[in-house]
Amino acid sequence: MRIATALAVTLLAAAPALAQTTAPPAAQTAVPAYSADTPLAEVVADPAAKAVLDKTLPNLAKHPAFEQFKAMSLRQLRPYASGAISEEAVGKVDAELKALTAKP
């Protein structure tokens, strides 16, 4: 019983040290990659990405139903927008979001 207890205490004490070394350094500093396939909530949460979206579709994030469709990407939302979001607008936002996240 004492051996099992001592082993459990040792493992618990080592757990925080093990957890801190599991993620590689590159993953901790990775820049998020945005595109027209990224959920709108993620795009709007980043000021630079939101500015890209607002430049082409300035009222989208202010839409009264935004809370209902924010989990969708721009590409997913387009068919439900009754023509308010063109394929050209999706392409433009997609290219600009990809260019934004490609910068160092």
Secondary structure, DSSP 8 states (H G I E B T S, - for coil): -HHHHHHHHHHHHHHHHHHHTSS-HHHHT------TTSBHHHHHHSHHHHHHHHHHSTTTTT-TTHHHHTTSBHHHHGGGSTTSS-HHHHHHHHHHHHHHHH--
